[in-house]
């Protein structure tokens, strides 16, 4: 017989820098209101994201009624991966008029492979099209 399932109290979504989370806002207030041990979460998150140092990592935290928790790490946002690939500090303020950089097809495919498990694309080509759309909305030329 399988063990009884725990009752879920809340689901919290955060975007934190990999390997560098602290109990300061936004982590402390978001988790404190649900009674989660913030120090324990920060320690576990930093251990699991050490290799992504400085890169923004989305995390889905499930808090249970007994104040225990578990969390799922997602792949970094497409815009973060695009900025890293092109070497930008930020995207264009006026994307249709101003181009801030360009990206190659190979870079798009690499980003699409990284994001594939979190995208709703059927195949790599669909994922590449989604990433290309994000590039255009950031003012990055797809070449």
N, C-alpha and C positions, 0 to 999 in steps of 0.2 A: 504494500500500500504506500503511495507517495506521501511525503510529509505535507501537513496542511499548509496552504498558502497564507502568507502574511497579508494583513489588511493594509492597503496603501493609504497614507494620510495625504501626501502631496507629491507633485512632480515639479521640479524646479529646473529651468534651463538657464545656463550661464555660458558666457564666453570669457575664458581666462587665458592669460599667457602661459604657455607650456613650461612646466618646471619652476614657475615663479609665482604661484598663487600665495596670497597672504590672507589672514583673517580680517583684514581691513575691508571696507566696502569695495565692491558689491557683494563679496562672499559672506561676510559676517551677518549683515542684516537679512540677506535672503535666506540663509540657513538657520539663523538664530530664532526667527519667528516660528520655525517648525521644531525646535528643540534638538537640532542635530549637533553632535560634537564637532565643532568647527575645526579645531586643531587636528582631529583625526582625519577629517575629509581633506584638509589642505595637505597633510603629510602623504596620504594615499595618492592624491591627484598629482603632486609634484614627483613622486616616485614613478608613476606610470607615464608621465609626459616629459621626463628628463631629456630625451633625445629631440624633442621639439622645442628646445629652449628659446623663449621669446616669441614663438609663433602662436597666434591666437587659436585656441582649441575650444570648440563648443563641447559642452558636457551636459548630459541629461541625468539628473539626479532623482532617484525615487526614494522618498522618505516614507517609512512605515510607521504604523501607530505606536509600536514599541520604541520609537526613536532611532531604530537602526536604519541604515541606508545602503544603497548600492548605486553605482553610476556607470554610464556608458559614454565612452569618448567617441566623438564624431571626427570626420576629417576637417582640416582647416577650411574656412570659407573660401570660395573661388576667388574673390577679390584679393584676399591676402596672398594666395598662391600666385595670382597674376602679377601683383605688385612686386613680389619677390623675384619672379622670372624676368620681368622687364627692368627691375631696378628702380622702381618709383617710390616716392614717399607717400603720394596720394594720387587719386584719379583726377581727371579733368573736371573743372567746375562747369564748363559748357561742352559736353561730350560731342555734340553734333558739329560744333564749329572749331573746337580746339583739340588737336591730337597731341597726347603727351608721350607716346612711345609706340612701338610696334612689337608684335609677337609672331613667331613662326608657327607653322602647322605642327612641327615636332614638339614645340613647347606646349601647344594646346593639347596634343595627345597625351603628353606626360601628366599634365594637370588633370585631364579627364580620367586617366587611369587611377590617379590618387583619389579622386572624388567619386569614382564609379559606385561604390557601395552606398553612398548617401544620395545619389541622384536617382530620378525616376526614369532614366533612359533605358531602352531595351538593349542597345549595343553601344560600342565605342563611338560610332559615328554620331549617334544622337547626343551622347555626352559631350562630344567635341562641339556640336552646334550650340548646346547650352552654355558652355564655357565661352565660345565665341560671342554669344549675345551679351554675356557679362562684360567681356572686353570692350565691345562697342559702347555699352552704357557707361564705361569708365573713361572713354576717349582714347582707347588703345587700338591702334590699327592692326587688323588681322591680315597678315601677308602670307 
